[in-house]
Structure formats: C-alpha cells, structure tokens
C-alpha cells in the first residue's frame, strides 16, 4: 500500500499537538519515529470520518517502544489522530512482520 510519500511531513497544530501525551504519554517525536521504522506495519483504511480516510500503523520508536497509531493524510502531510502503546494482539502482528 503506497499512501505515504517520502519525505514525510507532519501536521501538528493546536488540535493534535499534545493530546496523545495527555491521554497516553506518547510524544509527537515518538509518533514520527514510528513512520521511519523499517518493520512498521501499515494496515488498510479503517474508516472514513469527516470525509477523510483513516489508516493504522504499528511500529517501533528508537527506544523500542511499540506504538499503535491512527492517522490521516491532509494536503500531503501526516496528521496523527491517536497514538498509544500496542495491545497484545497488535504486538504479535508487529512481531510477525519482523
């Protein structure tokens, strides 16, 4: 699936800048690191909300923290909707890819 164009640009505005830190203690930098993980798992479209396709990615940060991220693409920029630590089944899915 080719939805991510290189180089990646991220959109961090007042609406999504700190919400993942507040809810799940995930920094914006950690979110961005997942997209660079060579073993990341990009999953098909999960839904269309507000006319946007939403995607899932499971990957690992430089500190080996595995994250589950929901995101969309806006004007060629990645906008993270939600980011959290992986659950058990998601960890297994990621491990099958590595």
GIGI-V495642 format. One record per residue. N is the residue number from 1. RES is the residue in one small letter. PSI is psi in whole degrees, 0 to 359 (* if undefined). Layout:
n=N res=RES psi=PSI
n=N res=RES psi=PSI
//
This chain:
n=1 res=x psi=124
n=2 res=x psi=96
n=3 res=x psi=344
n=4 res=x psi=118
n=5 res=x psi=141
n=6 res=x psi=145
n=7 res=x psi=153
n=8 res=x psi=141
n=9 res=x psi=142
n=10 res=x psi=143
n=11 res=x psi=113
n=12 res=x psi=104
n=13 res=x psi=186
n=14 res=x psi=333
n=15 res=x psi=337
n=16 res=x psi=6
n=17 res=x psi=314
n=18 res=x psi=359
n=19 res=x psi=327
n=20 res=x psi=331
n=21 res=x psi=314
n=22 res=x psi=316
n=23 res=x psi=322
n=24 res=x psi=5
n=25 res=x psi=44
n=26 res=x psi=125
n=27 res=x psi=162
n=28 res=x psi=321
n=29 res=x psi=320
n=30 res=x psi=318
n=31 res=x psi=314
n=32 res=x psi=324
n=33 res=x psi=325
n=34 res=x psi=323
n=35 res=x psi=343
n=36 res=x psi=354
n=37 res=x psi=121
n=38 res=x psi=344
n=39 res=x psi=11
n=40 res=x psi=153
n=41 res=x psi=115
n=42 res=x psi=121
n=43 res=x psi=158
n=44 res=x psi=171
n=45 res=x psi=132
n=46 res=x psi=329
n=47 res=x psi=171
n=48 res=x psi=109
n=49 res=x psi=132
n=50 res=x psi=34
n=51 res=x psi=7
n=52 res=x psi=141
n=53 res=x psi=137
n=54 res=x psi=139
n=55 res=x psi=162
n=56 res=x psi=143
n=57 res=x psi=138
n=58 res=x psi=127
n=59 res=x psi=182
n=60 res=x psi=143
n=61 res=x psi=176
n=62 res=x psi=335
n=63 res=x psi=14
n=64 res=x psi=25
n=65 res=x psi=127
n=66 res=x psi=130
n=67 res=x psi=150
n=68 res=x psi=121
n=69 res=x psi=135
n=70 res=x psi=133
n=71 res=x psi=168
n=72 res=x psi=169
n=73 res=x psi=124
n=74 res=x psi=120
n=75 res=x psi=49
n=76 res=x psi=18
n=77 res=x psi=143
n=78 res=x psi=128
n=79 res=x psi=114
n=80 res=x psi=127
n=81 res=x psi=315
n=82 res=x psi=145
n=83 res=x psi=135
n=84 res=x psi=169
n=85 res=x psi=149
n=86 res=x psi=152
n=87 res=x psi=173
n=88 res=x psi=310
n=89 res=x psi=324
n=90 res=x psi=323
n=91 res=x psi=318
n=92 res=x psi=317
n=93 res=x psi=317
n=94 res=x psi=316
n=95 res=x psi=331
n=96 res=x psi=333
n=97 res=x psi=341
n=98 res=x psi=*
//
